[in-house]
Amino acid sequence: MTIDEIRTQALQLPVDERELLAVELLGSLTSPETQTEIDAEWAEEIFARSTAYRAGQASACDAQESLDCVRAKLVARTSP
């Protein structure tokens, strides 16, 4: 099976299954050591953001609003 055949079949999956596949594929690109570093950097970022939020220096939105925003940006990037 070629990569083009795999891509064609993958793009026919429902959105939620494509999301899961994408996460698994991306996860396969990093070593456990790299993932540990990435997790530590995210922990620092989360702490900084929560500190800024509690100090009134950042606003928040709910999860659905965040996902809608990200999906709109992805659609804009992939639209001709």
Biotite code that builds the C-alpha atoms (Angstrom):
import biotite.structure as struc

atoms = struc.array([
    struc.Atom([0.000, 0.000, 0.000], chain_id="A", res_id=1, res_name="MET", atom_name="CA", element="C"),
    struc.Atom([1.368, 3.427, -0.912], chain_id="A", res_id=2, res_name="THR", atom_name="CA", element="C"),
    struc.Atom([1.288, 6.560, 1.198], chain_id="A", res_id=3, res_name="ILE", atom_name="CA", element="C"),
    struc.Atom([-1.210, 8.064, -1.250], chain_id="A", res_id=4, res_name="ASP", atom_name="CA", element="C"),
    struc.Atom([-3.527, 5.089, -0.764], chain_id="A", res_id=5, res_name="GLU", atom_name="CA", element="C"),
    struc.Atom([-3.218, 5.358, 3.015], chain_id="A", res_id=6, res_name="ILE", atom_name="CA", element="C"),
    struc.Atom([-3.883, 9.115, 2.889], chain_id="A", res_id=7, res_name="ARG", atom_name="CA", element="C"),
    struc.Atom([-6.957, 8.604, 0.692], chain_id="A", res_id=8, res_name="THR", atom_name="CA", element="C"),
    struc.Atom([-8.375, 5.989, 3.056], chain_id="A", res_id=9, res_name="GLN", atom_name="CA", element="C"),
    struc.Atom([-7.528, 8.019, 6.176], chain_id="A", res_id=10, res_name="ALA", atom_name="CA", element="C"),
    struc.Atom([-9.275, 11.100, 4.813], chain_id="A", res_id=11, res_name="LEU", atom_name="CA", element="C"),
    struc.Atom([-12.451, 9.043, 4.423], chain_id="A", res_id=12, res_name="GLN", atom_name="CA", element="C"),
    struc.Atom([-12.588, 8.340, 8.172], chain_id="A", res_id=13, res_name="LEU", atom_name="CA", element="C"),
    struc.Atom([-14.986, 10.304, 10.379], chain_id="A", res_id=14, res_name="PRO", atom_name="CA", element="C"),
    struc.Atom([-13.487, 13.456, 11.904], chain_id="A", res_id=15, res_name="VAL", atom_name="CA", element="C"),
    struc.Atom([-13.108, 12.003, 15.406], chain_id="A", res_id=16, res_name="ASP", atom_name="CA", element="C"),
    struc.Atom([-11.232, 8.965, 14.074], chain_id="A", res_id=17, res_name="GLU", atom_name="CA", element="C"),
    struc.Atom([-8.961, 11.186, 11.950], chain_id="A", res_id=18, res_name="ARG", atom_name="CA", element="C"),
    struc.Atom([-8.184, 13.253, 15.055], chain_id="A", res_id=19, res_name="GLU", atom_name="CA", element="C"),
    struc.Atom([-7.218, 10.127, 17.012], chain_id="A", res_id=20, res_name="LEU", atom_name="CA", element="C"),
    struc.Atom([-5.081, 8.878, 14.126], chain_id="A", res_id=21, res_name="LEU", atom_name="CA", element="C"),
    struc.Atom([-3.337, 12.241, 13.844], chain_id="A", res_id=22, res_name="ALA", atom_name="CA", element="C"),
    struc.Atom([-2.536, 12.260, 17.562], chain_id="A", res_id=23, res_name="VAL", atom_name="CA", element="C"),
    struc.Atom([-1.127, 8.730, 17.380], chain_id="A", res_id=24, res_name="GLU", atom_name="CA", element="C"),
    struc.Atom([0.960, 9.525, 14.310], chain_id="A", res_id=25, res_name="LEU", atom_name="CA", element="C"),
    struc.Atom([2.365, 12.700, 15.836], chain_id="A", res_id=26, res_name="LEU", atom_name="CA", element="C"),
    struc.Atom([3.090, 10.858, 19.077], chain_id="A", res_id=27, res_name="GLY", atom_name="CA", element="C"),
    struc.Atom([5.092, 8.286, 17.176], chain_id="A", res_id=28, res_name="SER", atom_name="CA", element="C"),
    struc.Atom([7.530, 10.979, 16.007], chain_id="A", res_id=29, res_name="LEU", atom_name="CA", element="C"),
    struc.Atom([8.968, 11.744, 19.438], chain_id="A", res_id=30, res_name="THR", atom_name="CA", element="C"),
    struc.Atom([11.153, 9.644, 21.696], chain_id="A", res_id=31, res_name="SER", atom_name="CA", element="C"),
    struc.Atom([10.180, 9.144, 25.355], chain_id="A", res_id=32, res_name="PRO", atom_name="CA", element="C"),
    struc.Atom([12.982, 11.518, 26.377], chain_id="A", res_id=33, res_name="GLU", atom_name="CA", element="C"),
    struc.Atom([11.750, 14.207, 24.011], chain_id="A", res_id=34, res_name="THR", atom_name="CA", element="C"),
    struc.Atom([8.185, 13.708, 25.217], chain_id="A", res_id=35, res_name="GLN", atom_name="CA", element="C"),
    struc.Atom([9.345, 14.186, 28.822], chain_id="A", res_id=36, res_name="THR", atom_name="CA", element="C"),
    struc.Atom([10.936, 17.497, 27.815], chain_id="A", res_id=37, res_name="GLU", atom_name="CA", element="C"),
    struc.Atom([7.801, 18.554, 25.944], chain_id="A", res_id=38, res_name="ILE", atom_name="CA", element="C"),
    struc.Atom([5.624, 17.662, 28.952], chain_id="A", res_id=39, res_name="ASP", atom_name="CA", element="C"),
    struc.Atom([7.875, 19.706, 31.259], chain_id="A", res_id=40, res_name="ALA", atom_name="CA", element="C"),
    struc.Atom([7.694, 22.724, 28.943], chain_id="A", res_id=41, res_name="GLU", atom_name="CA", element="C"),
    struc.Atom([3.906, 22.454, 28.776], chain_id="A", res_id=42, res_name="TRP", atom_name="CA", element="C"),
    struc.Atom([3.737, 22.257, 32.574], chain_id="A", res_id=43, res_name="ALA", atom_name="CA", element="C"),
    struc.Atom([5.716, 25.505, 32.764], chain_id="A", res_id=44, res_name="GLU", atom_name="CA", element="C"),
    struc.Atom([3.434, 27.117, 30.184], chain_id="A", res_id=45, res_name="GLU", atom_name="CA", element="C"),
    struc.Atom([0.308, 25.998, 32.040], chain_id="A", res_id=46, res_name="ILE", atom_name="CA", element="C"),
    struc.Atom([1.673, 27.393, 35.290], chain_id="A", res_id=47, res_name="PHE", atom_name="CA", element="C"),
    struc.Atom([2.547, 30.723, 33.633], chain_id="A", res_id=48, res_name="ALA", atom_name="CA", element="C"),
    struc.Atom([-0.874, 31.005, 32.004], chain_id="A", res_id=49, res_name="ARG", atom_name="CA", element="C"),
    struc.Atom([-2.777, 30.126, 35.167], chain_id="A", res_id=50, res_name="SER", atom_name="CA", element="C"),
    struc.Atom([-0.691, 32.631, 37.138], chain_id="A", res_id=51, res_name="THR", atom_name="CA", element="C"),
    struc.Atom([-1.467, 35.341, 34.555], chain_id="A", res_id=52, res_name="ALA", atom_name="CA", element="C"),
    struc.Atom([-5.173, 34.452, 34.631], chain_id="A", res_id=53, res_name="TYR", atom_name="CA", element="C"),
    struc.Atom([-5.367, 34.632, 38.425], chain_id="A", res_id=54, res_name="ARG", atom_name="CA", element="C"),
    struc.Atom([-3.569, 37.992, 38.318], chain_id="A", res_id=55, res_name="ALA", atom_name="CA", element="C"),
    struc.Atom([-6.155, 39.330, 35.861], chain_id="A", res_id=56, res_name="GLY", atom_name="CA", element="C"),
    struc.Atom([-3.592, 39.582, 33.061], chain_id="A", res_id=57, res_name="GLN", atom_name="CA", element="C"),
    struc.Atom([-5.250, 37.017, 30.781], chain_id="A", res_id=58, res_name="ALA", atom_name="CA", element="C"),
    struc.Atom([-8.789, 36.099, 29.798], chain_id="A", res_id=59, res_name="SER", atom_name="CA", element="C"),
    struc.Atom([-10.273, 32.669, 29.296], chain_id="A", res_id=60, res_name="ALA", atom_name="CA", element="C"),
    struc.Atom([-12.783, 30.957, 27.022], chain_id="A", res_id=61, res_name="CYS", atom_name="CA", element="C"),
    struc.Atom([-14.514, 27.619, 27.269], chain_id="A", res_id=62, res_name="ASP", atom_name="CA", element="C"),
    struc.Atom([-13.252, 24.471, 25.582], chain_id="A", res_id=63, res_name="ALA", atom_name="CA", element="C"),
    struc.Atom([-15.821, 24.523, 22.772], chain_id="A", res_id=64, res_name="GLN", atom_name="CA", element="C"),
    struc.Atom([-14.925, 28.106, 21.858], chain_id="A", res_id=65, res_name="GLU", atom_name="CA", element="C"),
    struc.Atom([-11.233, 27.162, 21.811], chain_id="A", res_id=66, res_name="SER", atom_name="CA", element="C"),
    struc.Atom([-11.840, 24.130, 19.587], chain_id="A", res_id=67, res_name="LEU", atom_name="CA", element="C"),
    struc.Atom([-14.023, 26.160, 17.224], chain_id="A", res_id=68, res_name="ASP", atom_name="CA", element="C"),
    struc.Atom([-11.265, 28.760, 16.920], chain_id="A", res_id=69, res_name="CYS", atom_name="CA", element="C"),
    struc.Atom([-8.572, 26.162, 16.204], chain_id="A", res_id=70, res_name="VAL", atom_name="CA", element="C"),
    struc.Atom([-10.758, 24.344, 13.674], chain_id="A", res_id=71, res_name="ARG", atom_name="CA", element="C"),
    struc.Atom([-11.544, 27.625, 11.879], chain_id="A", res_id=72, res_name="ALA", atom_name="CA", element="C"),
    struc.Atom([-7.828, 28.397, 11.659], chain_id="A", res_id=73, res_name="LYS", atom_name="CA", element="C"),
    struc.Atom([-7.110, 24.913, 10.282], chain_id="A", res_id=74, res_name="LEU", atom_name="CA", element="C"),
    struc.Atom([-9.868, 25.241, 7.682], chain_id="A", res_id=75, res_name="VAL", atom_name="CA", element="C"),
    struc.Atom([-8.504, 28.638, 6.644], chain_id="A", res_id=76, res_name="ALA", atom_name="CA", element="C"),
    struc.Atom([-5.012, 27.139, 6.226], chain_id="A", res_id=77, res_name="ARG", atom_name="CA", element="C"),
    struc.Atom([-6.207, 24.227, 4.105], chain_id="A", res_id=78, res_name="THR", atom_name="CA", element="C"),
    struc.Atom([-8.751, 26.086, 1.942], chain_id="A", res_id=79, res_name="SER", atom_name="CA", element="C"),
    struc.Atom([-7.572, 27.132, -1.519], chain_id="A", res_id=80, res_name="PRO", atom_name="CA", element="C"),
])
